[in-house]
Amino acid sequence: MSTNPGSSSTASSAIGASANVAARARALVGEITTLRRDLHAHPELRFEEERTGAAIARELEAAGLEVRRGVAKTGVVGLLRGARPGPTVALRADMDALPLTEETGLPYASTHPGRMHACGHDGHVAMLVGTARVLAGMRGELSGSVKFFFQPAEEGGHGGLRMCEAGVLEDPRVDAIFALHDWPFLPVGDIGIRYGPMMAATDSFAIEVLGQGGHAAYPHKVVDPILLACRIVEGLQSIVSREVNPVDAVVVTVGKLHAGTAVNIIPNFARMEGTVRSMSVAGRESALAAVARIAEGTATAHRGRVKVEITPGYPPTVNHDAACDLVRAAAEEVVGAARVSILGEPSMGGEDFSYYLQRVPGAMFRLGIARGAVEAEPALHTTTFNFNDDAIEVGIRTLAGTALRFLEAGLPGGKGDR
């Protein structure tokens, strides 16, 4: 992997631009913090991000960008055309909140019970707005274009796919794409980069187990779907150890199991639901096929039947090596090499940024937001989570620096295996 992408003249140019970016970003931190907290107080669930989208569009239009509203229902796309022709780079933020009731007690806490920004998407949006404003002020120095994608429905709604289907990667054609995600397990302002697979595929399954119910005192006269369901759950746990290549990361979890109405009645059916997380195409296909085969075979062996439904989730999020090199160079310019880490393990969580990475080169990186010890930081998707505004300046500078480096020199020579 290259650790110093681009020529020396390109690097000097990037360093000069970095000082300009730093000053502009620092001047915007107060306004962007205010925007972030306003978004936090008014969270909107997937495909409902009307207020959020309107606020974004106003900011982008005021900065002089070309703006498309209502993309993939509630998404917003801003286009910044540089003074000279050149390639196009895209930067993406997700907008949607989660169906949780906030318990932070903050003065800008969610004003809507049952909705909160528990994954930092308010921070993602605010930092990308700040990045757009910084780069808009440098339009005369740009050779090429920057697209800003504000995407709905990352939280389970396949919003990234919907954006791609809406043509956001075209007109002008996007040559590379980048995004960040806040990360409570890194110190605030640190950057984490992962080469190759970064996050898992997120498929789910539902299995309806059909038996023949009756009185609990006469189990020999029935086909017990609860016993069947338990045997199936046990069988599914053999997938990782006996069905999948040991070098492939796979998780199979049954998260829901429902059956019965009374202690003295054996029911007619049971239902379970679960998730399969995987990092490779082969591991994904093998695990999903095994779920159906084990459920059907177990049911047959015990005189029952099953109905198996597999729901495809997000593909694995696989970063491109050369794109990671570019992010690394930009991040080291912002915070120094000591605060940029190469992440050793992927996450078994999912991200629909994967849909963009299937179509164009790019990378997602982590932005640390831990206020103190990472062990004590509220985790993502919890009722006490709150994005750390102290990370805003680093986020803006790293996104802007990444875009500028790409427009100046394209992608550096990475490992070349993706």
Secondary structure, DSSP 8 states (H G I E B T S, - for coil): --SS-S-HHHHHHHHHHHHHHHHHHHHHHHHHHHHHHHHHHS---TT--HHHHHHHHHHHHHTT-EEEEEETTTEEEEEEE-SEEEEEEEEEEE---BS-------TT--SSTT-B--SSHHHHHHHHHHHHHHHHTTGGG-EEEEEEEEES-TTTS-HHHHHHHTTTTTTTT--EEEEEEEEEEEETT-EEE--SEEE-EEEEEEEEEE-B-EETT-GGGSB-HHHHHHHHHHHHTHHHHHTS-TTS-EEEEEEEEEE-SSTTEE-SEEEEEEEEEESSHHHHHHHHHHHHHHHHHHHHHTT-EEEEEEE-----EE--HHHHHHHHHHHHHHH-GGGEEE-SS-BSS--TTHHHHTTS-EEEEEEEEESS-GGGS--TTSTT----GGGHHHHHHHHHHHHHHHHHH------S--
